[in-house]
Amino acid sequence: MNFKQLEAFIAFMNTGSTIEAAQRLGTSQPAVSRLLSQFEDDLGVPLFLRRKGRLHPTHQAEILLPDVQNMVLGAASLHRHVNQLRLGGRRRTLLRVQVPSTVAQAVMPGVAEAFLDDHPGVALEVLAGSYENGEVALLSREVDLALVRSPAINTGLTMLLELATEAVCVMPAGHPLQALKTVASADLIDIDLVLLGRQRSLRQQIDHAFRQERMMPQIRAEVHSVEMACRFVAQGLGVSIVNGLFAHLCQDMGVVCRPFRPRIDYCLGMATLAGQAPDPLVPELATRILDAMAQRAGPNAYTSVGSNIGNTAVPPGLQP
């Protein structure tokens, strides 16, 4: 197992395509395919299903993705600190944040650039993972800030900022469902679906909506992130039901969103460890992340916001 294999695995899981992964890494498609095969052989775990010349990630691959992402991010952090020491520089204050993969890809680059420009004495470590992993990372003091579901599953966390949204049906532009104002579960009979994995809480609510209609969803693919679901949808593999806020972050892929019925409400919060005063810059970072999400997604993507950051003003983009 080597670093190039890890990078190829992450790029493929984020794009769902060896061709797009190769473009992201600046290499060739055969090279990515070779790295993925070597990675699978080295681990001795089935990571991919091979159908009609295409790779499809297995459940095992989805489970391993957060660990691989954190390994790569940790290596990058170590490399940065070593360079600082080699050049005789002072190690900067490190702030660590965990967000879902979709937010890490779509929002964090811009947030990080502006935040670090304003605070040159700070280094930022961004981890990607599920809401549940974010809670565990906070409780184990591995991160200072995490984007999680609200209310949290575990006690001992404080929500600094919260956004409410709802599930939406995502479809390719021009799909017949685009003519509907809302998409009900009954409208999806005989429609190919791309859904988040069964371990996701939203998936459980979606399954319940189909059971209420006494219908069996026609699932064509299961994926690990909203970004990947939207990429699959954009390629015409089906439609999906995902977090509306995250779906609006992906609209530049050529997908269209419609509210899903029965309504599934969804609340997110930037959380810190309770009973422990965070670094003074943590609330500012939390505000910037949610503000960037709200501004990029647009006002129709969320319905309300709450703030528990003392007297800190909520930026205009997050005003309820």
N, C-alpha and C positions, 0 to 999 in steps of 0.2 A: 504494500500500500504506500503510495507517495502523494505528495501535495498536488501534482497535476491531476491525478485521479480524483481527488476530492473536489477540485475546482470543476472538473468536467461533470461530475455527478451533480453538483449544485446547479450548474448552468443548465443541464438537461432537465432536472426536476423543476426549475423555475420557468423553462420555456416549453417543455413537453416535446421538443424536437431536437434531434442531433444536428440538424442543419443550422437552426437558430442558435444552439449552444456553441457551435463552431464559430459562428459570426461574432457572438459575444466574447469568446475567448481569443479571437484572432488567429484561428487555426483551421484545419480542414475537417470536413465531416468524417472521413475515414479515421482520422487521428482521434476524434472524440469517441467514435464507436469502439476503437481499440482500447482506449483508456477505460471506458465503462466496462468492457468485457474483462479487462485485467483486474479492475476493482472488484467486480463480482466474484472472480475466481479467487482473489486474495482473501476475501472475507468468507467465502464458502457459504454464502447466503443467496438465495434466488432474489435478485433485485429487479429483474425485468422479465416481462413476457414478450415474446417475439411473434408478431402476427402480421402476415402479409408485408414483410419487410420493414415493419415499424416496431419500435420499442415502446412498451407500456410499463410504467412503474408498478411494482407489486406493493402489497400492504407492508411488507418488511422494509421496502425502500422508503415509504412514507414515514415509518416509525424512526428510521435511522437519520432522516434528513436533518432534524434540529441538531443532533449531535455532530454531524458533519459540518453544518454551518458554524456551530460554535467552535469547532476545532480550527477552521479556517480563520475565523475572526480572532480567536485567541493567538494564532500564529502571527497574524498581521499586527496585533497589539504588541507581542513580544518583539517582533522585528523593529517596530517603531521605537520602543523603549531602548533597545540595544543601540540603535543609531543615535539616539539622544545621548546615551552614555559615551559612545565612541567619540562623538563630537564635543564632549565635555559640557553638554547642555544640562540644565536642571530638569529633572523629571516633572512633567506637568501634572496638574490636578486631573485625575481620571474620573469621568462620569460614565456610568454604565447603564444602558437602557435596553430593554427587550421589547420587541414589537412583533406582530405577525409578519410573515414573509411578504405579503402584499404591501404593507405599509413600509417595510424595509426597502423594497424595490422602488415604490412609486413616490414616496414622500421624504424618506430620510436623507437622500443625497442633498436635496435643496436645503433642508433644515440644518444639516450638519455644516454645510458651507457658510450659511449666514451666521449660525451660532458661534462657530469657531473663529470667524472673522471678527466678531464682536468681543470674543473672549480668547485672546491669543495664548493665555496661560493655561488653557484647558485642553485636555485630550478627551476624545469621545470614543467609547466602545459600543457598537451597536450589535446586538444579538437578535437572531430571528427564531421564533418559536411560537407554540400554541399559547392560548390564554392560560391554560392549566400550568404549563411549564413556566410561564411568566410569574405566576403566583409562587410557585416553588422556588424560583430564582430569587424573588424578593425575600421570602422567609429564610432562605439559606444565606442571605446577604451577598449573593453573587452579582446582583444588579441593584442600582439605586432607584430605578424607575421602570415600570412596565405597563404596557397597555393590556388590560384584562377585561373580562366580562364584569358587569355590575348588576346586582351585588356579587361580590367575590365568593368563591366556593369556601375558601379558608378564612378564618378569623385572623386578626392581627395586621390587617392592611388598612390604609387610609386612602380614600379616593380624593385626588386633588381637583380633577376636572372630569366631567362626564358629558357624553353625547348620546342621544337616543336616535335610533333609526329603525327601519323595518326590513324584512326580507323582500327581495324583488326577484322577478323572473328575468333572466338575461337571455337575449336571443340575438342572432346575427341581424344586421340591418336588412330590411326587406322581408323578414320572416312573416308568414301570415298572422302570427300572434301579435305582431306590432300594431295591428288595427284595433286591438282591444285596449280599453283604458286600464283594466286590471286583468290579471291572469289567475284563474281559479284552478285548483288541483284537477277538477273535472275537465278543464280545457286541455290537459296534458295527456289525455288518453291516446295511446299509440304514438306519442311523441318521444323521440330519443332524448334521454336526459344525461347530463354530466353533473354528478353530485359530489359534494364533499364526503370524505370517508365516514364510515359508520361511527367512529369514535367521537365525532364532533357533536356538540350539543344541538346545534342548529339542524343537523341531519336527523336527529331524533324527533324534533318537532315537525320536520317535513314528512318523515315516515308516518307520523301520527295523522297528519292532514290527509294523506292518501288512504290510510286505514279507515278514516271517517267516511270517505267516499266509496269504500269497499272496492278499491281498485289497486292493481299491482303496477307500480311505476316501471317504465321500460328503460332501465338504466343501461346506458351504453359504456360509460366510463366513470370511474371514481378517482378523484384527485385530492391533493393535500392542501391546496390554497385557493383563495378566490382568484388570484391572478392567473393561475393555471386553468381554473374553470373557465374564465373569460377567454383565454387563448384557445382552448378547445372549442368553445362556442364560436369564436371568430372564424375558426377553420371549418365550421359547418358540421361538427360532430354531434350536435344536439343543442338543447337549451339547458339552462341551469337555474337554480334557486339559491341565492346567496345573500349575505349581508349587504344591504342597499348602499351604505356609505362606502364600503370597499368596492362595490360594483361600479360606482360612479368614478372611482379613481382609475378605472380601467376602460373608460368609454372611448379613449383614443385608439383602442384596438378595433373599433368598428362594430361595437355591440350596442344594443338598445335595451333599456330597463323599463319594466312595467311592475307596479306593485303586485305582490302575490297575495292571494286570498285562499284560505282564511289568514287573516293578518297575523304575522309573527313579529312581535316587538323585540327589539335588540338594543341593549344599553352597554356602552363601553366606557371605561374610565382609565385615566392615568393614575396609577397607584404607587404608593411608597410604603415602607414598613412603618406600622403604627408604633407610637411610643418612642420614636427616635427622630430627632430633628435632622432632616436631610440637609445636604449642602445647599446654601442659599441659591445656587443656580439651578437646582433641580426643578422647583416650581416654574421657573422661566422656561426651561427646556420642555416641560410638560405642556405649557401653554403654547409654545411654538409648534409642537408636533400636532396638537389637535387643531390649532388655527390653520396650519398648512393643509391638513386633511379636509377641513371644512371649506377652505377657499378653493382648493383644487376640485373637490367633488361638487360644489355648488349648493345653494340654499335648499334645493329640493331633496338633498341626500340625507338630511338629518332634521329632527323635529324639536329638539330642546337641548339645553346645556345647563349644567350646574357647576358651581365653583366653590371649593373649600380652601382657597389659597388666601387666607387672611384678608388683607386689604388690597391684594393684587387685582388690578382691573383686568377684566376679560377683554381681549382684543376685539376689534369690530367684527371680524369674521366669525366670532363665536357668540355674538350677542343672540339671546333667544328670540 
